[in-house]
Amino acid sequence: MTIRRFLSAITLAALVGLLPGARADEPPLREKPPEPDAPRPFRLSTPTRFTLPNGLKVTMVPYGSVPKALVRLTVRSGNVNESEKQVWLSDLTGDLLLEGTKTRSATRIAQDAAAMGGEVAVNTGEDATSIGGEVLSEFASSMVALVADVAQNPAFPASQLARLKANQARRLSLAKSEPGQMATEAFRAAVYPGHPYGRIFPKPEELQALTLDDAKAFYAANIGADRATLFVVGVFDAKATEAAIRTAFANWRKATSAIPAPPAASQKRKFVVVDRPGASQSTIQLGLLVIDPTSPDYTSLLVTNALLGGSFGSRITSNIREQKGYTYSPNSSVSSRRKTATWAETADVTTNVTGPSLKEIFGEIDRLRAEPPSSAELKGIQNYLAGVFVLQNSSRTGIVNQLFFLELHGLPDSYLTGFPTRVHAVTPEEVTRIAKTYIKPDEMTLVVVGDRKVIDEQLKPYQPPAAP
């Protein structure tokens, strides 16, 4: 040992000896992190809301100081409006909207948006289709006119149909090869039987059978003023933007069909195994229908989910990832749709520990249902959930997403502004009550995608009893 290293070792030993109660074989003491501040309410500038005679709703919210504005038209039209043999017709219709209007080509749409410092995007989901994008503040009124043109005057060029369907076919082929997507397809079909929410993917032959006339009919039935809300969030001239909205959307017709009914509630234990020969991992998805966001218990359910499996510091993640090493990234989530929601835990686990992984997951559910968490554990989850909520809504896009969430579920603005406070009001006893009431193992659907010859024996304890 050199003299320098010898002296360093002596110095370190002396410093350790000065620490009260420290021993050489103990890890160094760590400074306790500071306590977090009291929860701050989420603040939302007072929205300006009005409705045009044709039924179009408008919400404008001033936000931030960056000279940009988000203009987004959200139409209550999506996969939920599709018939059983026309799955992804809403996606195809949405793709066609960007292929040109009666006065603009697809290239012209992109160029006009670029000249405003932005772009136009069309996104289709289960309950809604959105059209819009962010632009520099001085072009907010011009973006309103562009979005109105795309929504009201689609050209539906026949020349682009084959290309768009080919793109969809590639997406379908890729999705159907992924075990996570395979598990989701089986889970949703089991939880929402016979309802559009339960149909994730089309059959290849049905996708190829979709026609331009199908897209035009879907557009006429489902995309109209009475099913739409225009959101404008950011820095913009409110008076000029409102005038542009009233001019651009004044003559938009209404949709011709009604919004589909929500699915009927059904809780029945189901067990689905999708064989994937030779798979080195099993993909697990287990869950059930739960309360939707209109329930007074919904915020408490979100807290319970975050503690159980919905955060990196959750119990299930700590158990099967940190302690057991069965999986890399397990997660649970509450996924809401109009008047319905599901809770589900998902995990990709090594094939030979498929059964042990399920044992630990159900064990953590049972433990939370039987015994309240400590105040310290719950507080950490509450700080995480409230903090993430505020961060997610610290952007124009985040605010628009939340405003549409309120509209879809018929919730007041106070749902947003009071969310952090409600999160911190949840008690340990409330968490256990929620787990007992809504996260019921005997009503869960269990889907496993994996190598049956390896996992069948492991799954026997989790199969529902055979019908008499």
C-alpha positions as CSV (number, residue, x, y, z in Angstrom):
1,M,0.0,0.0,0.0
2,T,1.4,3.4,-0.9
3,I,1.8,6.1,1.8
4,R,-1.1,8.2,0.2
5,R,-3.5,5.2,0.3
6,F,-2.4,4.3,3.8
7,L,-3.1,7.9,5.1
8,S,-6.5,7.9,3.2
9,A,-7.5,4.7,4.9
10,I,-6.6,6.1,8.3
11,T,-8.6,9.3,7.6
12,L,-11.6,7.3,6.5
13,A,-11.4,5.1,9.6
14,A,-11.2,8.1,11.8
15,L,-14.2,9.7,10.2
16,V,-16.2,6.5,10.6
17,G,-15.2,6.4,14.3
18,L,-16.5,9.9,14.8
19,L,-20.0,8.9,13.7
20,P,-22.2,8.0,16.8
21,G,-23.0,4.4,16.9
22,A,-21.2,3.7,13.6
23,R,-19.3,0.4,13.0
24,A,-17.0,-0.5,10.2
25,D,-19.3,-3.2,8.9
26,E,-22.3,-0.8,8.7
27,P,-23.3,1.2,5.6
28,P,-22.7,5.0,5.9
29,L,-25.6,7.0,7.4
30,R,-27.7,8.8,4.8
31,E,-29.2,12.2,5.4
32,K,-33.0,12.1,5.7
33,P,-34.6,13.8,2.7
34,P,-36.7,16.9,3.4
35,E,-40.4,16.6,3.9
36,P,-42.4,17.5,0.8
37,D,-44.5,20.7,0.8
38,A,-48.2,20.6,1.5
39,P,-50.2,19.5,-1.6
40,R,-51.0,22.3,-3.9
41,P,-54.3,22.4,-5.8
42,F,-54.2,22.2,-9.6
43,R,-55.0,25.7,-10.9
44,L,-56.9,26.1,-14.2
45,S,-57.6,29.5,-15.7
46,T,-61.3,30.2,-16.0
47,P,-62.5,28.6,-19.3
48,T,-64.6,30.5,-21.7
49,R,-67.4,28.2,-23.0
50,F,-70.1,28.6,-25.5
51,T,-72.2,26.5,-27.9
52,L,-73.0,27.2,-31.5
53,P,-76.6,26.7,-32.8
54,N,-75.6,23.5,-34.6
55,G,-74.5,22.0,-31.3
56,L,-70.7,22.5,-31.5
57,K,-69.3,23.1,-28.0
58,V,-66.3,25.4,-27.6
59,T,-63.9,25.7,-24.6
60,M,-61.1,28.3,-24.7
61,V,-58.5,28.5,-21.9
62,P,-55.7,31.0,-21.6
63,Y,-52.5,29.2,-20.5
64,G,-48.9,30.0,-20.0
65,S,-46.7,32.7,-21.6
66,V,-45.1,30.9,-24.5
67,P,-46.6,32.4,-27.7
68,K,-48.3,29.2,-28.9
69,A,-51.8,27.9,-29.0
70,L,-53.2,24.4,-29.3
71,V,-56.4,24.1,-31.5
72,R,-58.0,20.7,-31.2
73,L,-61.4,19.5,-32.5
74,T,-62.5,16.4,-30.6
75,V,-65.4,14.5,-32.0
76,R,-67.3,11.8,-30.1
77,S,-66.6,9.3,-32.9
78,G,-64.3,6.3,-32.6
79,N,-63.9,2.6,-32.5
80,V,-67.0,2.4,-30.2
81,N,-69.1,3.4,-33.3
82,E,-67.9,0.5,-35.4
83,S,-70.0,-2.5,-36.3
84,E,-68.7,-6.0,-35.6
85,K,-67.4,-6.6,-39.1
86,Q,-66.0,-3.1,-39.7
87,V,-63.4,-2.8,-36.9
88,W,-60.8,0.0,-37.6
89,L,-63.3,1.7,-40.0
90,S,-63.0,4.8,-37.8
91,D,-59.2,4.7,-38.1
92,L,-59.4,4.4,-41.9
93,T,-61.9,7.4,-42.0
94,G,-59.6,9.4,-39.8
95,D,-56.6,8.7,-42.1
96,L,-58.7,9.8,-45.1
97,L,-59.4,13.2,-43.5
98,L,-55.8,14.2,-43.9
99,E,-55.7,13.2,-47.5
100,G,-57.2,16.4,-48.7
101,T,-60.3,18.6,-48.6
102,K,-62.5,20.0,-51.4
103,T,-60.1,23.0,-51.7
104,R,-56.8,21.7,-50.3
105,S,-54.6,18.7,-51.2
106,A,-52.9,16.7,-48.5
107,T,-49.7,18.5,-49.3
108,R,-51.4,21.9,-49.1
109,I,-52.8,21.0,-45.7
110,A,-49.3,20.2,-44.4
111,Q,-47.8,23.4,-46.0
112,D,-50.5,25.7,-44.6
113,A,-50.0,24.3,-41.1
114,A,-46.2,24.5,-41.4
115,A,-46.5,28.2,-42.4
116,M,-48.2,28.7,-39.0
117,G,-45.4,27.0,-37.1
118,G,-47.2,23.7,-36.6
119,E,-48.9,20.7,-38.2
120,V,-52.3,19.1,-38.3
121,A,-52.7,15.6,-36.9
122,V,-55.8,13.3,-36.8
123,N,-55.9,10.7,-34.0
124,T,-58.6,8.1,-33.6
125,G,-59.3,6.4,-30.3
126,E,-62.1,4.3,-28.7
127,D,-64.4,7.1,-27.9
128,A,-63.2,10.1,-30.0
129,T,-61.4,11.4,-33.0
130,S,-59.3,14.5,-32.7
131,I,-58.2,16.9,-35.4
132,G,-55.7,19.8,-34.8
133,G,-52.3,20.9,-33.6
134,E,-50.2,23.6,-32.0
135,V,-49.3,26.8,-33.9
136,L,-47.7,30.2,-33.1
137,S,-50.2,32.4,-31.2
138,E,-50.8,34.9,-34.1
139,F,-52.1,32.0,-36.2
140,A,-54.7,30.6,-33.8
141,S,-57.6,31.9,-35.9
142,S,-56.0,30.6,-39.1
143,M,-55.6,27.2,-37.5
144,V,-59.3,27.2,-36.5
145,A,-60.1,27.7,-40.2
146,L,-57.8,24.9,-41.3
147,V,-59.2,22.4,-38.8
148,A,-62.7,23.4,-39.8
149,D,-61.9,22.7,-43.4
150,V,-60.4,19.3,-42.7
151,A,-63.4,18.3,-40.5
152,Q,-66.1,19.6,-42.7
153,N,-64.9,19.1,-46.3
154,P,-63.0,15.8,-46.7
155,A,-62.3,14.9,-50.3
156,F,-62.0,11.1,-49.7
157,P,-59.7,10.6,-52.6
158,A,-60.1,7.0,-54.0
159,S,-56.5,7.1,-55.1
160,Q,-55.2,6.9,-51.5
161,L,-57.5,4.1,-50.2
162,A,-55.2,1.2,-51.2
163,R,-52.1,2.8,-49.6
164,L,-53.9,3.5,-46.4
165,K,-55.4,0.0,-46.1
166,A,-51.9,-1.4,-46.8
167,N,-50.6,0.6,-43.9
168,Q,-53.3,-0.7,-41.7
169,A,-52.6,-4.2,-42.7
170,R,-49.0,-3.8,-41.7
171,R,-50.0,-2.4,-38.3
172,L,-52.4,-5.3,-37.8
173,S,-49.7,-7.9,-38.6
174,L,-47.2,-6.3,-36.3
175,A,-49.7,-5.9,-33.4
176,K,-51.0,-9.5,-33.7
177,S,-47.4,-10.8,-33.3
178,E,-46.8,-9.0,-30.0
179,P,-47.7,-11.0,-26.9
180,G,-48.9,-7.9,-25.0
181,Q,-51.3,-7.0,-27.7
182,M,-52.5,-10.6,-27.9
183,A,-53.2,-10.6,-24.1
184,T,-55.1,-7.3,-24.4
185,E,-57.2,-8.6,-27.2
186,A,-58.2,-11.6,-25.2
187,F,-58.7,-9.7,-22.0
188,R,-61.0,-7.1,-23.6
189,A,-63.0,-9.7,-25.5
190,A,-63.6,-11.5,-22.2
191,V,-64.5,-8.4,-20.2
192,Y,-66.6,-6.7,-22.9
193,P,-68.2,-9.5,-24.8
194,G,-70.4,-8.4,-27.7
195,H,-69.5,-4.7,-27.3
196,P,-67.2,-2.6,-29.5
197,Y,-64.9,-2.0,-26.4
198,G,-64.2,-5.7,-26.6
199,R,-63.1,-5.6,-30.3
200,I,-59.4,-4.5,-30.6
201,F,-58.4,-5.9,-34.0
202,P,-60.2,-6.6,-37.3
203,K,-59.9,-9.9,-39.1
204,P,-57.5,-9.4,-42.1
205,E,-60.2,-10.2,-44.7
206,E,-62.6,-7.8,-43.1
207,L,-60.1,-5.0,-43.1
208,Q,-59.5,-5.6,-46.8
209,A,-63.2,-5.5,-47.4
210,L,-63.6,-1.9,-46.2
211,T,-64.5,0.5,-49.0
212,L,-64.5,4.2,-49.7
213,D,-68.3,4.2,-49.4
214,D,-68.0,2.6,-46.0
215,A,-65.7,5.5,-44.8
216,K,-68.0,8.1,-46.3
217,A,-71.1,6.5,-44.6
218,F,-69.2,6.3,-41.3
219,Y,-68.2,10.0,-41.6
220,A,-71.8,11.1,-42.3
221,A,-73.2,9.1,-39.4
222,N,-70.7,9.9,-36.7
223,I,-68.7,13.1,-37.4
224,G,-70.8,16.3,-37.0
225,A,-71.2,19.5,-35.0
226,D,-73.4,18.1,-32.3
227,R,-70.9,15.4,-31.4
228,A,-67.9,17.8,-31.3
229,T,-66.0,20.1,-29.0
230,L,-63.4,22.6,-30.1
231,F,-60.6,23.3,-27.5
232,V,-58.3,26.3,-27.8
233,V,-55.6,26.4,-25.1
234,G,-52.5,28.7,-24.8
235,V,-51.8,32.3,-25.7
236,F,-54.3,33.7,-28.2
237,D,-56.5,36.6,-29.0
238,A,-59.8,35.4,-27.4
239,K,-62.1,37.8,-29.3
240,A,-60.5,37.2,-32.7
241,T,-60.4,33.4,-32.1
242,E,-64.1,33.3,-31.1
243,A,-65.1,35.2,-34.2
244,A,-63.1,32.8,-36.3
245,I,-64.8,29.8,-34.7
246,R,-68.2,31.2,-35.2
247,T,-67.5,31.8,-38.9
248,A,-65.6,28.6,-39.7
249,F,-68.1,26.2,-38.0
250,A,-71.4,28.0,-38.5
251,N,-72.7,25.8,-41.3
252,W,-71.4,22.4,-40.1
253,R,-74.1,19.8,-40.2
254,K,-75.0,17.4,-37.4
255,A,-74.1,13.7,-37.2
256,T,-76.9,11.3,-38.2
257,S,-76.4,8.5,-35.7
258,A,-76.7,8.4,-31.9
259,I,-73.8,7.6,-29.5
260,P,-73.8,3.8,-28.7
261,A,-75.0,2.6,-25.3
262,P,-72.3,1.7,-22.8
263,P,-71.6,-1.9,-22.1
264,A,-73.7,-3.8,-19.6
265,A,-72.0,-4.6,-16.4
266,S,-70.9,-8.3,-16.1
267,Q,-68.5,-9.8,-13.6
268,K,-67.8,-13.4,-14.2
269,R,-64.5,-15.2,-13.6
270,K,-62.9,-16.1,-16.9
271,F,-59.7,-17.9,-17.7
272,V,-58.0,-17.7,-21.1
273,V,-54.7,-19.2,-22.3
274,V,-53.2,-18.2,-25.6
275,D,-50.6,-20.7,-26.8
276,R,-47.3,-19.3,-27.9
277,P,-45.0,-22.3,-28.4
278,G,-41.4,-21.9,-27.5
279,A,-42.0,-18.5,-25.8
280,S,-39.3,-17.7,-23.2
281,Q,-41.8,-15.5,-21.3
282,S,-45.4,-15.6,-20.3
283,T,-47.5,-12.4,-20.7
284,I,-50.0,-12.1,-17.8
285,Q,-53.0,-9.8,-17.8
286,L,-55.5,-10.1,-15.0
287,G,-58.3,-7.8,-14.0
288,L,-62.0,-6.9,-14.0
289,L,-64.5,-4.2,-14.5
290,V,-64.5,-1.4,-11.9
291,I,-66.2,1.9,-11.2
292,D,-66.0,4.7,-13.8
293,P,-64.7,8.3,-13.1
294,T,-68.2,9.5,-12.1
295,S,-68.1,7.4,-8.9
296,P,-67.1,9.2,-5.6
297,D,-64.7,6.3,-5.0
298,Y,-62.8,6.8,-8.2
299,T,-59.9,8.9,-6.8
300,S,-59.5,6.5,-4.0
301,L,-59.3,3.7,-6.5
302,L,-56.5,5.5,-8.4
303,V,-54.6,5.8,-5.1
304,T,-55.2,2.1,-4.3
305,N,-54.0,1.1,-7.8
306,A,-50.8,3.2,-7.5
307,L,-50.0,1.5,-4.2
308,L,-50.8,-2.0,-5.3
309,G,-49.2,-2.1,-8.8
310,G,-49.5,1.2,-10.6
311,S,-46.2,2.8,-9.7
312,F,-42.5,1.9,-9.6
313,G,-42.7,1.8,-5.8
314,S,-45.8,-0.3,-5.7
315,R,-46.1,-3.6,-3.8
316,I,-46.5,-5.9,-6.8
317,T,-43.5,-4.3,-8.5
318,S,-41.4,-4.5,-5.4
319,N,-42.4,-8.2,-5.0
320,I,-42.0,-9.8,-8.4
321,R,-39.4,-7.4,-9.8
322,E,-37.1,-6.3,-7.0
323,Q,-37.4,-9.2,-4.6
324,K,-38.1,-12.2,-6.8
325,G,-36.7,-11.1,-10.2
326,Y,-39.5,-12.7,-12.1
327,T,-40.1,-9.7,-14.4
328,Y,-38.6,-6.4,-15.4
329,S,-41.6,-4.1,-15.7
330,P,-44.9,-5.1,-14.2
331,N,-47.7,-2.6,-14.0
332,S,-51.3,-2.2,-13.0
333,S,-53.7,0.5,-14.3
334,V,-57.2,1.8,-14.2
335,S,-58.4,2.4,-17.8
336,S,-61.6,4.4,-18.2
337,R,-64.0,4.6,-21.1
338,R,-67.4,6.2,-21.3
339,K,-69.4,5.0,-18.3
340,T,-67.1,2.1,-17.7
341,A,-63.5,1.2,-16.6
342,T,-61.2,-1.7,-16.0
343,W,-58.5,-2.5,-13.5
344,A,-55.7,-4.7,-14.8
345,E,-52.3,-6.0,-13.8
346,T,-49.9,-6.9,-16.6
347,A,-46.5,-8.5,-16.5
348,D,-44.1,-10.3,-18.8
349,V,-42.6,-13.1,-16.6
350,T,-40.1,-15.8,-17.2
351,T,-42.0,-18.9,-18.4
352,N,-40.9,-21.2,-15.6
353,V,-42.2,-18.8,-12.9
354,T,-45.6,-18.1,-14.5
355,G,-47.4,-19.8,-11.6
356,P,-45.2,-18.4,-8.8
357,S,-45.8,-14.9,-10.3
358,L,-49.5,-15.3,-10.1
359,K,-49.2,-16.5,-6.6
360,E,-47.4,-13.4,-5.6
361,I,-49.7,-11.0,-7.5
362,F,-52.8,-12.5,-5.9
363,G,-51.0,-12.6,-2.6
364,E,-50.4,-8.9,-2.7
365,I,-54.0,-8.3,-3.6
366,D,-55.2,-10.4,-0.6
367,R,-52.7,-8.7,1.7
368,L,-54.0,-5.2,0.8
369,R,-57.6,-6.4,1.2
370,A,-56.9,-7.7,4.6
371,E,-54.6,-5.1,6.2
372,P,-54.4,-1.3,5.6
373,P,-51.0,0.0,4.5
374,S,-48.9,2.1,6.8
375,S,-49.3,5.9,6.8
376,A,-45.7,6.3,5.6
377,E,-46.2,3.9,2.6
378,L,-49.4,5.6,1.6
379,K,-48.0,9.1,1.9
380,G,-45.2,8.2,-0.5
381,I,-47.8,7.0,-3.0
382,Q,-49.9,10.1,-2.6
383,N,-47.0,12.4,-3.1
384,Y,-46.1,10.5,-6.3
385,L,-49.6,10.5,-7.7
386,A,-50.4,14.1,-6.9
387,G,-47.1,15.2,-8.3
388,V,-47.4,13.3,-11.5
389,F,-50.9,14.7,-12.0
390,V,-49.7,18.3,-11.9
391,L,-46.7,17.5,-14.2
392,Q,-49.0,15.8,-16.7
393,N,-51.2,18.9,-16.9
394,S,-48.4,21.4,-17.2
395,S,-48.8,21.7,-20.9
396,R,-51.4,22.8,-23.5
397,T,-51.8,19.2,-24.6
398,G,-52.2,17.9,-21.0
399,I,-54.9,20.5,-20.3
400,V,-56.9,19.6,-23.4
401,N,-56.7,15.9,-22.6
402,Q,-58.1,16.6,-19.1
403,L,-60.8,18.9,-20.4
404,F,-62.0,16.2,-22.8
405,F,-61.9,13.7,-20.0
406,L,-64.2,15.9,-18.0
407,E,-66.6,16.2,-20.9
408,L,-66.6,12.5,-21.8
409,H,-67.5,11.6,-18.2
410,G,-69.7,14.6,-17.4
411,L,-67.5,15.9,-14.6
412,P,-67.1,19.5,-13.3
413,D,-63.9,21.5,-13.5
414,S,-63.5,21.0,-9.7
415,Y,-62.6,17.3,-10.5
416,L,-59.3,18.7,-11.8
417,T,-58.6,21.5,-9.4
418,G,-59.3,19.4,-6.4
419,F,-57.6,16.2,-7.5
420,P,-54.3,16.6,-5.5
421,T,-56.3,17.4,-2.3
422,R,-58.6,14.4,-2.8
423,V,-55.6,12.2,-3.3
424,H,-54.0,13.3,0.0
425,A,-57.3,12.8,1.8
426,V,-57.4,9.1,1.2
427,T,-56.7,7.1,4.5
428,P,-55.0,3.7,4.9
429,E,-58.4,2.3,6.0
430,E,-60.0,3.7,2.8
431,V,-57.4,1.9,0.7
432,T,-58.3,-1.4,2.2
433,R,-62.0,-0.7,1.8
434,I,-61.5,0.1,-1.9
435,A,-59.5,-3.1,-2.4
436,K,-62.1,-5.2,-0.7
437,T,-65.0,-3.6,-2.6
438,Y,-63.6,-3.4,-6.1
439,I,-60.5,-5.5,-6.6
440,K,-62.1,-9.0,-6.1
441,P,-59.9,-11.9,-7.2
442,D,-62.9,-14.3,-7.5
443,E,-64.4,-12.1,-10.2
444,M,-61.2,-11.5,-12.3
445,T,-60.5,-12.5,-15.8
446,L,-57.1,-14.1,-16.2
447,V,-55.3,-14.1,-19.5
448,V,-51.9,-15.8,-20.0
449,V,-50.0,-15.8,-23.4
450,G,-47.3,-18.3,-23.3
451,D,-46.0,-21.8,-24.0
452,R,-48.8,-24.1,-22.9
453,K,-46.7,-27.2,-22.6
454,V,-44.7,-25.4,-19.9
455,I,-47.3,-23.3,-18.2
456,D,-50.5,-25.5,-18.2
457,E,-49.5,-27.3,-15.0
458,Q,-48.5,-24.1,-13.3
459,L,-51.9,-22.5,-14.1
460,K,-54.1,-25.3,-12.7
461,P,-54.6,-23.6,-9.3
462,Y,-56.0,-20.5,-11.0
463,Q,-58.5,-22.1,-13.3
464,P,-62.2,-21.5,-12.3
465,P,-64.0,-24.6,-11.1
466,A,-65.7,-26.6,-13.9
467,A,-69.4,-26.0,-14.3
468,P,-71.6,-28.8,-12.8
